[in-house]
Amino acid sequence: MYDRILNPILGTLYANKPSYIPPFGHRIKKVLSCHKIENIMPLPEEQPPPPWSNFNIYTVDDLISLSKQDTPHFVYLQLFYHHRQSYRDFKTAYTDGSKAGSHVGSAAVFNNLTKSEKLHSYCNVFTFEIYAIFMILGKISFCNDKKWIIYTDSRSYLEALLHISRQSHPLVNKIFNLYASLLGKGYNISFCWIPGHIGIIGNEKLDIAAKEARRITWPYVPLPDID
């Protein structure tokens, strides 16, 4: 039924018979075209794990307690390199998103590889940041390495993952379920906040990749948000 409305048939018949009242699909097609409303496929609802599953999101809070406004870049860098020494047996992954005008992209850097995808221009800031996490967890699931730290400069999605509920964004629940599945397979994955634009090499590469993702011309990832 949904497809029939958006792709109505018998257009020639109604065009040649002005006295015939065209069905809803033909009438709404003109409205959609006039207002440039696109056919956006919504994400299906995703249920979070039940409370008794007892899965938690693991975070590393080495840097998040400091005030970015009052902390010099070199202090952050020293603390980050000290942190990396403590977790040197963990592989690193960096995630970010970028939006400028109608161009939106998500990117991830891991194992010296870069993954970028363009999203719909209707997607808001939270969506392209959280989609980058979903993207990197999907890639990690195919890696032999089991120990990972995922770095981000977004506090909002870390808060969303730590306070998941039935009202959470579908992607947040999807990420939590994928994360729980990976933990069940023996993966050890933690999230760590880092400040952006202070010279951390992996994160600087990520900023470039996220901006490049906005220029990708293949079809965008269909996500449901409309600002």
C-alpha positions as CSV (number, residue, x, y, z in Angstrom):
1,M,0.0,0.0,0.0
2,Y,2.8,2.4,0.9
3,D,4.6,1.8,-2.3
4,R,1.4,2.2,-4.4
5,I,0.8,5.6,-2.9
6,L,4.3,6.9,-3.6
7,N,4.4,5.2,-7.0
8,P,0.9,5.5,-8.3
9,I,-0.2,3.8,-11.5
10,L,-2.5,4.9,-14.4
11,G,-1.0,8.3,-14.6
12,T,-1.8,8.7,-18.3
13,L,-5.4,7.8,-17.8
14,Y,-6.0,10.5,-15.2
15,A,-4.0,13.0,-17.2
16,N,-6.3,12.5,-20.2
17,K,-9.5,12.5,-18.1
18,P,-9.6,15.8,-16.2
19,S,-13.1,15.0,-15.0
20,Y,-11.8,11.9,-13.1
21,I,-10.7,12.5,-9.5
22,P,-7.2,11.1,-9.3
23,P,-6.5,8.9,-6.3
24,F,-4.5,10.0,-3.3
25,G,-1.2,8.8,-4.6
26,H,-1.4,11.1,-7.7
27,R,-2.6,14.1,-5.7
28,I,0.1,13.8,-2.9
29,K,2.8,13.3,-5.5
30,K,2.4,16.9,-6.6
31,V,2.6,18.2,-3.0
32,L,5.7,16.1,-2.3
33,S,7.4,17.4,-5.5
34,C,6.3,21.1,-4.9
35,H,7.8,21.1,-1.3
36,K,10.8,18.9,-2.2
37,I,9.8,16.3,0.4
38,E,11.8,13.1,-0.1
39,N,10.8,9.5,0.6
40,I,12.8,8.8,3.8
41,M,12.7,5.2,5.1
42,P,12.4,5.4,8.9
43,L,14.4,3.1,11.1
44,P,12.3,0.4,12.7
45,E,11.9,0.5,16.5
46,E,14.7,-1.4,18.3
47,Q,14.1,-2.8,21.8
48,P,16.9,-2.4,24.3
49,P,18.1,-5.6,26.2
50,P,15.9,-6.5,29.1
51,P,17.0,-5.2,32.6
52,W,18.0,-8.7,33.7
53,S,20.6,-9.1,30.9
54,N,23.0,-7.1,33.2
55,F,25.1,-5.6,30.4
56,N,26.8,-2.3,31.0
57,I,28.7,0.1,28.7
58,Y,32.3,0.4,29.8
59,T,33.9,3.8,29.8
60,V,37.4,5.2,30.6
61,D,37.1,8.6,32.3
62,D,40.8,9.6,32.2
63,L,40.1,13.0,30.5
64,I,36.5,13.8,30.9
65,S,36.7,15.3,34.4
66,L,38.9,18.2,33.2
67,S,37.5,21.5,32.0
68,K,38.3,21.9,28.3
69,Q,38.1,25.7,28.7
70,D,40.7,25.8,31.5
71,T,43.0,23.0,30.3
72,P,45.9,23.7,27.9
73,H,46.3,21.5,24.9
74,F,49.7,20.2,25.9
75,V,48.2,19.0,29.3
76,Y,45.5,17.0,27.4
77,L,48.1,15.6,25.1
78,Q,50.4,14.5,28.0
79,L,47.5,12.9,29.8
80,F,46.3,11.2,26.6
81,Y,49.7,9.6,25.9
82,H,50.0,8.5,29.5
83,H,46.5,7.0,29.1
84,R,47.6,5.2,25.9
85,Q,50.6,3.7,27.8
86,S,48.1,2.2,30.3
87,Y,46.0,0.8,27.5
88,R,48.7,0.0,25.0
89,D,47.4,-3.6,24.4
90,F,44.0,-2.1,23.3
91,K,43.4,-1.3,19.6
92,T,42.2,2.3,18.9
93,A,39.2,3.5,17.0
94,Y,38.1,7.1,16.6
95,T,34.6,8.3,15.6
96,D,33.1,11.6,14.5
97,G,30.5,13.3,12.3
98,S,30.4,16.5,10.4
99,K,27.6,18.7,9.1
100,A,27.8,21.8,7.0
101,G,24.6,23.2,5.4
102,S,22.9,20.3,3.7
103,H,26.0,18.0,3.7
104,V,26.2,15.4,6.5
105,G,28.7,12.6,7.0
106,S,30.0,10.1,9.6
107,A,33.5,8.7,9.8
108,A,35.6,6.2,11.7
109,V,39.4,5.6,11.8
110,F,40.7,2.2,13.0
111,N,43.7,0.0,12.3
112,N,45.0,2.8,10.0
113,L,41.9,2.5,7.9
114,T,39.2,5.1,7.3
115,K,35.5,4.4,6.9
116,S,33.2,7.3,5.8
117,E,29.5,7.4,4.9
118,K,27.2,10.2,3.8
119,L,23.9,10.6,5.6
120,H,20.7,12.4,4.7
121,S,20.8,16.2,5.1
122,Y,17.8,16.0,7.5
123,C,19.9,14.0,10.1
124,N,20.7,16.0,13.2
125,V,24.1,16.3,15.0
126,F,23.3,13.5,17.4
127,T,22.4,11.1,14.7
128,F,25.6,11.3,12.6
129,E,27.7,11.1,15.7
130,I,25.9,8.0,17.0
131,Y,25.8,6.4,13.5
132,A,29.6,6.6,13.5
133,I,29.6,4.3,16.6
134,F,27.3,1.9,15.0
135,M,29.5,1.8,11.9
136,I,32.7,1.1,13.9
137,L,31.2,-1.6,16.0
138,G,30.1,-3.3,12.9
139,K,33.6,-3.2,11.6
140,I,35.1,-4.4,14.9
141,S,32.8,-7.4,14.8
142,F,34.8,-8.7,11.8
143,C,38.2,-8.1,13.5
144,N,40.3,-10.8,15.2
145,D,41.5,-8.3,17.8
146,K,39.2,-8.4,20.8
147,K,40.4,-5.4,22.9
148,W,39.3,-2.0,21.7
149,I,38.9,1.6,23.0
150,I,36.6,3.8,21.0
151,Y,37.5,7.5,21.2
152,T,35.0,10.3,20.7
153,D,34.8,14.0,21.3
154,S,31.0,13.8,21.8
155,R,29.7,13.6,25.4
156,S,26.1,13.5,24.3
157,Y,26.1,10.0,22.8
158,L,28.1,8.6,25.7
159,E,25.4,9.9,28.0
160,A,22.8,8.3,25.7
161,L,24.5,4.9,25.8
162,L,24.9,5.1,29.6
163,H,21.2,5.9,30.1
164,I,19.5,3.7,27.6
165,S,15.7,3.2,27.8
166,R,12.7,2.3,25.6
167,Q,12.5,5.9,24.6
168,S,16.1,6.0,23.3
169,H,16.9,6.7,19.7
170,P,16.6,3.5,17.6
171,L,20.3,3.7,16.8
172,V,21.2,3.9,20.5
173,N,19.3,0.7,21.2
174,K,20.8,-0.9,18.1
175,I,24.3,0.0,19.3
176,F,23.6,-1.3,22.8
177,N,22.4,-4.6,21.4
178,L,25.4,-5.0,19.1
179,Y,27.7,-4.0,21.9
180,A,26.1,-6.6,24.2
181,S,26.5,-9.2,21.5
182,L,30.2,-8.4,21.1
183,L,30.8,-8.7,24.8
184,G,29.1,-12.1,24.8
185,K,31.6,-13.1,22.1
186,G,34.6,-12.2,24.2
187,Y,35.3,-8.7,23.1
188,N,36.5,-6.1,25.5
189,I,35.3,-2.7,24.3
190,S,35.4,0.6,26.2
191,F,34.5,4.1,25.2
192,C,36.7,7.2,26.1
193,W,36.0,10.9,25.7
194,I,38.7,13.0,24.3
195,P,38.7,16.7,23.4
196,G,38.6,17.6,19.8
197,H,41.1,19.7,17.8
198,I,44.0,19.5,20.3
199,G,46.4,17.5,18.0
200,I,45.6,13.9,18.8
201,I,46.7,12.3,15.5
202,G,43.9,9.7,15.1
203,N,41.3,12.3,15.9
204,E,42.7,14.9,13.5
205,K,42.6,12.3,10.7
206,L,39.0,11.6,11.7
207,D,38.0,15.3,11.4
208,I,39.3,15.3,7.8
209,A,37.5,12.0,7.0
210,A,34.2,13.3,8.4
211,K,34.4,16.4,6.3
212,E,35.3,14.4,3.2
213,A,32.2,12.1,3.8
214,R,30.0,15.1,3.2
215,R,31.2,15.2,-0.4
216,I,30.4,11.5,-1.1
217,T,28.0,11.2,-4.1
218,W,26.7,7.7,-3.7
219,P,23.3,7.2,-2.0
220,Y,23.1,8.4,1.6
221,V,22.3,6.2,4.6
222,P,18.5,6.4,5.2
223,L,18.0,7.7,8.8
224,P,14.8,9.1,10.2
225,D,15.7,12.4,11.9
226,I,14.2,15.7,10.6
227,D,15.4,18.8,12.4
